[in-house]
Amino acid sequence: MINMRATLVYLGGKIAAINKPAGLSLATSKKDEEGAVTRLLVALSNSDRAKMLQGWSLVHRLDSGTSGLTLLALGPLARKELSALFSSGAVHRRYLALVWGEPHSEVGRLAWALGPDPSDRRKMRVDASGKNAATRYRVLASTPVASLLELVPETGRTHQIRVHLAEAGHSILGDDFYGRLRHIPMGISAAERRALQPGRPLLHAWKLDLPETKVSPPLSLEAPLPEDFKRVLKKLRIAFSEDQESRPTP
């Protein structure tokens, strides 16, 4: 059950950006290729939905449990151009994640190739024979229990950020798929763990920068943090202002 509305962050020309709520699946099947877009538009308010024409398609996807910015294109030519930008790495994406523990370095780069997990085809795993993947991170705030990270994926592999953080020993709070009990700092009770895990991975597609294209001017977009993420930050006494300057992640 979706507990919050999607919101229209940007609409101009042949590009729309929507702040997707956690819990809304963007999975697409060949039998229902338009289903994900329909679900996303239905989650908008009536006034926002009325602004959208027919013919939108997804440019990229977020996991069901991930909140934040997702892009739509109007028509096949716009979709092709925007998809090419993502494939070439010309789109700069920044995520926020709450992870267990304190990383040893304030900034770093996680570079492990990824491939399907043969024991569970729904999952990915670190696999030297898989596809190259790299994620840069910067610690924004840290406590002995958990840390707030800004993450920049250099590639766009399935579940990339979640797998890389789990492999680094700092799985995302609420990520039961890839999290491990050994990642949780000692002394945290079961009740405390439940209070800090809202039933989904605390991963948010925060900011997105696009260069100028034939279908849009240069764009810098941002999706505010959802309430469940803010509540956990408050419980951890981590102060975070979305108005703070986001320094480049090395």
C-alpha positions in Angstrom: 0.0 0.0 0.0 1.5 3.3 -1.1 1.5 5.7 1.9 2.4 8.9 0.1 1.7 10.6 -3.2 4.1 10.9 -6.0 4.8 14.6 -6.8 5.6 16.3 -10.1 9.0 17.9 -9.7 9.5 19.2 -13.3 7.5 19.3 -16.5 8.8 21.0 -19.6 8.7 20.1 -23.3 9.2 16.4 -23.6 10.7 15.7 -20.1 8.9 15.1 -16.8 10.5 14.4 -13.4 8.5 12.7 -10.7 9.4 12.1 -7.1 8.4 8.5 -6.7 7.2 7.2 -3.3 8.8 4.1 -1.7 6.6 1.1 -2.3 5.6 2.0 -5.9 6.9 -0.7 -8.3 8.2 0.4 -11.7 8.7 -3.2 -12.9 7.7 -3.6 -16.5 6.6 -6.8 -18.3 6.3 -7.3 -22.0 2.6 -8.0 -21.6 2.1 -4.6 -19.8 4.8 -2.2 -21.0 2.8 0.9 -20.0 1.8 -0.4 -16.5 4.7 1.2 -14.7 4.0 4.7 -16.1 0.3 4.2 -15.4 1.0 3.4 -11.8 3.3 6.4 -11.5 0.7 8.8 -12.9 -2.1 7.4 -10.8 0.0 8.2 -7.7 0.1 11.9 -8.7 -2.4 14.3 -7.4 -5.4 15.1 -9.7 -4.0 18.5 -10.5 -0.5 17.2 -11.4 -1.9 14.3 -13.4 -4.0 16.7 -15.4 -0.9 18.4 -16.6 0.5 15.2 -18.2 -0.3 14.3 -21.8 -0.5 10.8 -23.1 2.5 9.0 -24.5 5.0 9.1 -21.6 7.6 6.4 -21.1 10.2 5.7 -18.4 13.8 6.7 -19.1 15.2 4.8 -16.1 13.8 2.9 -13.1 14.1 2.9 -9.3 13.7 -0.2 -7.1 10.3 -0.5 -5.5 11.6 0.4 -2.1 13.7 3.4 -3.3 12.1 6.9 -3.3 13.1 9.9 -5.3 13.6 11.2 -8.8 12.6 9.3 -11.9 12.5 10.7 -15.4 9.9 10.3 -18.1 10.1 11.2 -21.8 7.3 12.1 -24.2 7.6 10.2 -27.4 10.2 7.7 -28.7 12.7 10.3 -30.0 12.9 12.0 -26.6 13.2 8.6 -24.8 16.1 7.6 -27.2 18.0 10.8 -26.6 17.6 10.7 -22.8 18.4 7.0 -22.6 21.6 7.7 -24.5 22.6 10.3 -21.9 22.2 7.8 -19.1 24.2 5.1 -21.0 27.0 7.5 -21.7 27.3 8.7 -18.1 26.3 12.3 -19.0 23.6 12.3 -16.4 24.9 13.1 -12.9 22.8 11.3 -10.2 23.2 11.7 -6.5 21.5 9.5 -3.9 21.2 9.6 -0.1 21.4 6.5 2.0 21.4 5.7 5.7 23.8 2.8 6.4 24.8 0.8 9.4 28.0 1.8 11.1 30.8 4.3 10.3 32.8 4.0 7.1 36.6 4.2 7.7 37.0 6.9 5.1 35.0 10.1 4.7 35.1 9.7 0.9 35.7 6.6 -1.3 34.9 4.6 -4.4 33.4 1.1 -4.4 34.3 -0.7 -7.5 33.2 -4.3 -7.7 31.9 -6.1 -10.8 28.3 -7.3 -10.4 26.4 -10.3 -11.8 23.2 -12.3 -11.1 23.2 -14.4 -7.9 22.8 -18.0 -9.1 21.2 -19.0 -5.8 18.5 -16.3 -6.2 17.9 -14.8 -9.6 16.1 -11.8 -8.0 19.4 -10.7 -6.5 22.8 -9.4 -7.7 26.1 -10.2 -6.1 29.8 -9.2 -6.4 31.2 -11.3 -9.3 34.6 -10.8 -10.8 33.3 -12.2 -14.1 30.3 -9.8 -14.1 29.8 -6.3 -15.4 32.0 -3.5 -14.2 30.3 -1.2 -11.6 31.5 1.7 -9.5 29.9 3.9 -6.9 31.5 6.9 -5.2 30.4 8.0 -1.8 30.9 10.8 0.7 29.9 10.7 4.4 27.6 13.6 5.2 27.0 12.8 8.9 28.0 9.9 11.1 27.2 8.3 14.5 28.4 5.1 16.0 25.1 3.5 15.0 24.6 4.7 11.4 25.9 7.2 8.8 24.2 9.3 6.1 26.0 9.0 2.8 25.8 10.8 -0.5 26.3 8.4 -3.4 27.1 8.9 -7.0 26.8 5.8 -9.2 29.2 5.8 -12.1 27.3 2.9 -13.7 23.7 1.8 -13.6 23.7 -1.8 -12.7 20.7 -3.5 -11.0 20.7 -3.0 -7.2 24.2 -1.5 -7.6 24.3 0.9 -4.6 22.7 -1.7 -2.3 25.1 -4.5 -3.3 28.2 -2.3 -3.1 27.3 -0.9 0.3 26.5 -4.4 1.7 29.8 -5.7 0.3 31.6 -2.8 2.1 30.0 -3.9 5.3 27.6 -1.0 5.6 24.3 -2.2 4.3 21.4 0.2 4.1 19.0 0.5 7.0 15.8 -1.4 6.1 17.4 -3.4 3.3 16.4 -7.0 4.3 17.3 -8.2 0.8 21.1 -7.5 1.1 21.5 -6.5 4.8 23.4 -8.7 7.2 23.1 -8.8 11.0 26.9 -8.6 11.2 26.7 -5.1 9.7 24.7 -3.8 12.7 26.9 -2.3 15.4 27.2 -4.2 18.7 24.8 -3.2 21.4 21.8 -2.4 19.2 18.7 -4.2 20.6 16.1 -5.8 18.4 13.6 -3.1 19.4 16.1 -0.4 18.4 16.6 -2.1 15.1 12.9 -2.2 14.4 12.6 1.5 15.3 15.3 2.4 12.8 14.0 0.3 9.9 10.7 1.6 8.3 10.1 -1.5 6.2 12.1 -0.4 3.1 15.7 0.5 2.3 16.4 4.1 3.3 17.8 4.9 -0.2 16.6 8.1 -1.9 17.3 9.4 -5.5 18.0 12.9 -4.3 19.4 15.0 -7.2 19.8 14.7 -10.9 21.7 17.0 -13.3 21.2 16.8 -17.1 23.2 18.6 -19.8 21.3 20.6 -22.5 19.7 18.3 -25.1 17.6 18.7 -28.2 14.5 18.2 -26.0 15.4 20.2 -22.9 17.7 22.9 -21.4 20.3 21.9 -18.8 18.4 20.8 -15.7 19.3 20.5 -12.0 16.5 18.6 -10.2 16.0 17.7 -6.6 13.5 15.6 -4.7 13.0 16.3 -1.0 13.4 13.5 1.5 10.3 11.5 2.4 8.9 11.6 5.9 10.0 8.1 6.9 13.6 9.0 6.1 13.4 12.2 8.1 12.0 10.4 11.1 14.9 7.9 11.2 17.4 10.8 10.9 15.7 12.4 13.9 15.8 9.3 15.9 19.5 9.0 15.2 20.0 12.8 16.0 21.5 13.3 12.6 21.0 16.9 11.5 20.6 17.3 7.8 19.5 20.3 5.8 18.5 19.8 2.2 19.4 23.4 1.6 23.1 22.7 2.4 25.5 22.9 -0.4 26.3 19.5 -1.9 30.0 19.4 -2.6 31.2 17.3 -5.4 31.7 13.6 -4.4 35.3 12.7 -5.3 
